[in-house]
Amino acid sequence: MNEAIVDEANEILRGKGYKEAHLAVFSTPMASKLLIKGTKIGSPFADSPETVLRAVRECVPTADDLGRHTITPTELRACLDQA
C-alpha cells in the first residue's frame, strides 16, 4: 500500500517540476511513516503516508513557484493545519 502512495506522491512532484534529487517521497523502515526529502526542503519531513501525500498535493508549490527558496517542515505543517 505505501509503495503505491510513494509512487503517486512522486508522480505529483514530477508533475510539479521536481527531479528526485530536489524533492521526493521515500519509504522508511517504519510502515507507518513516509519521508519527503531532497535539496528543496530544509530538513526531511516524516509523517503518515496519508499526511505526506496530502502535503505533496496541497502544500508543495511547483518548482517554478518555489524558485530558489527551500520548503521547511514547519511551512508544510502550517499549510496542513490551515486546511
Backbone hydrogen bonds, N-H to C=O, Kabsch-Sander energy under -0.5 kcal/mol:
donor,donor_aa,acceptor,acceptor_aa,energy
5,I,1,M,-1.5
6,V,2,N,-2.9
7,D,3,E,-2.6
8,E,4,A,-2.4
9,A,5,I,-2.9
10,N,6,V,-2.5
11,E,7,D,-2.0
12,I,8,E,-2.2
13,L,9,A,-2.4
14,R,10,N,-2.4
15,G,11,E,-2.3
16,K,12,I,-1.3
17,G,14,R,-1.6
18,Y,13,L,-2.3
22,H,19,K,-1.2
23,L,19,K,-2.1
24,A,37,K,-2.1
26,F,35,L,-2.9
28,T,33,K,-0.9
31,A,29,P,-0.6
33,K,30,M,-1.9
34,L,47,D,-2.9
35,L,26,F,-2.5
36,I,45,F,-2.8
37,K,24,A,-2.5
37,K,35,L,-0.5
39,T,21,A,-1.9
40,K,22,H,-2.7
41,I,38,G,-1.2
42,G,71,I,-3.6
45,F,36,I,-2.3
46,A,44,P,-0.5
47,D,34,L,-1.8
52,V,48,S,-2.7
53,L,49,P,-2.3
54,R,50,E,-2.2
55,A,51,T,-2.6
56,V,52,V,-2.4
57,R,53,L,-2.5
58,E,54,R,-3.1
59,C,55,A,-2.2
60,V,55,A,-1.5
63,A,16,K,-3.2
66,L,62,T,-2.4
67,G,63,A,-2.2
69,H,66,L,-1.8
71,I,40,K,-2.9
76,L,72,T,-2.0
77,R,73,P,-2.7
78,A,74,T,-2.5
79,C,75,E,-2.2
80,L,76,L,-2.5
81,D,77,R,-2.4
82,Q,78,A,-1.2
83,A,79,C,-1.0
